[in-house]
Amino acid sequence: MKKHLHYIASALALAVIITLSMTAVGKTAITELSGLAVAQTGSLWKNVRDYLVSDNMTDGVMSSGMVFYDAAGSNADRLRGSVTNGILVDVTRQPGSNQTPADGFANPTTFQGVWSLGGWFNGTTWDRWRGQVVTVQGETLFNTQIVTAANTAGVVTIAAVAGTRPHLYEISQAWCSPAGTALLTVTHAGVQMYTAANITNQDTFSKAWPVGLTGGTNTATVITLGACGVGNVGILSVQADRF
């Protein structure tokens, strides 16, 4: 019985040796015949294929880990990363810092990002563009009609207020009584922007600006109907606002 067991054990050992030898010989033979080969499974080997063969290759692709030569210049290290965020990248040495755009924002020598806000350059820094949603007219109205005393100018003033602009939309009526005549002017910050001469009683004068005749920020607009002459009164009607 012992003799039979000895034969069986010897046969099993020999079978293992032969199997291992055939695997080694097989791998060596594949490599010698066709170049590099990769294990598709524990016993199946595939020739390594060049990337020029095609897209979407499913076998013969060698899996090789990504490495980089470290800063010390002495060895190669595995590339770190995660499934969620991909390859780890060091951004701590990038110049500059995150900044929130605001008024007085200087030309960005250290800014990282894109300023997608509406703004304009004042010659030195960037400022945000101010505005508000308005329907027909803004919050502070200057819709006015005045009747002057005889031979006296009629004046409508939209006073300057910080952070706001005056807007003149229409002079709906400018008129002098019989035999009168006058000059109509519109000024922004003292600069004449519009003039109409010979305002009389023959035809009621009117003038409209669809988008508004707009003054600068913190400037006044003055609409003036000049004196209509001795014994003559004037009428001035305007539609204006400030915001």
Buried (B, 14 or more C-beta within 10 A) or exposed (E): EEEEEEEEEEEEEEEEEEEEEEEEEEEEEBBEEEEEBBEEEEEEBBBBBEEEEEEEEEEBEEEEEEEEEEEEEEEEEEEEEEEEEEEEEEEEEEEEEEBEBEEEBEEEEEBEEEBEEEBEEEEEEBBBEEEEEEEEBBEBEBBBEBEBEBBBBBEBBBEBBEEBBBBBBBBBBBBBBEEBBBBBBBBBBEEEBBEBEEBBBEEEBEBEBEEBBBBEEEBBBBBBBBBBBEEBBBBBBBBBBBB
